[in-house]
Amino acid sequence: MEFPAIGDTITTAKALGLCRHFKLKYLIERIEGSPHRYNSWTFDGCSLLHDKMMGLITGCNWQDITYKCCLPHDLCYAYGEPGNDIERERGDLTVLQ
């Protein structure tokens, strides 16, 4: 799987491939059911802090944080059901996996 660079545009088709990679089945079903509902978006890595800074703070490889935590989290938010707090919490928990 080729991950997007920070600043890349994530199209619905690219998002589907990423959701498959991360085994986000409920998002795959949602996107395939209504692909027209979603707009492209720009991947910004870890939103709170610069990705390399997150690596220094946590002692982890910044690319692991960016692509194993922040990217699946962003997918959960981008394709999650608006206003669904339980689903939003599920997305937040992907960072901890």
N, C-alpha and C positions, 0 to 999 in steps of 0.2 A: 504494500500500500504506500503510495506516495502522499505524504502529508503536505498540507499547504504551508507556504511560507507566511510569515507575519506580513500582513498587507494584501494577501491574495484574496480574490473574490471567491466566495463559496456559493456556487449555484445549487439549485435543488438536486440536479443530477450528481454533483460532487458530494453533496450532503448525504445522499442515499448510499453512496459507496463508503463514506466514512461511518455512517450508522451501521452498516453491515460489518465493517471491520471491528467496531466496538461492541457489536452484538446488542444494539439498542433496538430490539424487535418492535417494541411499541411505537417507536418513532418511525421505523421503516413502514409499518402498516399505516400510520397516519399520513406520512408523506405520499405513499403510493395511492392512498385513497382520495387525496385532494391536492395533487401537486400544484395546482393553480393558486392555492391559498398562500404560497410562500414566495418571498422575494429573495434575491441574492443579497448577501451581506459580506462584510469584510472581516476576516479573521485578524484579531488584534493580539493574539497570544493571551497572556495573563493580564487581565484588565487592571488590577489594583496596583501592581508594581511591574517594572520592567522585568522581563523573563530572566535575564542574567542576574539581576539583583535578587530575584526569588531564589535562584540557585545558591547564591552566596549566603543568604539568610538561612536557608533550610539545610545547606550542606549537600544538596542533591544536584544531580546533573540538570541544568536548566532545560535541556531538551526533553528530558523525562517529564518534568513539570508541565512544560508547554503542550506536549503531545499526548501524554498519558492522563493528564488531569484537566488542564484548561480547555483543550479542544473538545473532549466529550462533554464537559460541563457546558460549553457554549452551544453545542448541538442540542443538548437537553433544553436550554433556554430558548434557542431560536425556533425549535419545532415543538416545544411544550404547549400545553393548553393554557391560554391566558387566564389568569385568575385562579388557577388550580394550585392551591398551596401545597397539597400533598405531592403533586407531580414536581413542583418547584423544589421541594425538599429532596425528592429523589435525585434531581439534577445536582443539587448541592452535595449530596452524598457520593456522587461519582468521583468527586475530587479526592475522597478518602480511600478509594479502592486501589 
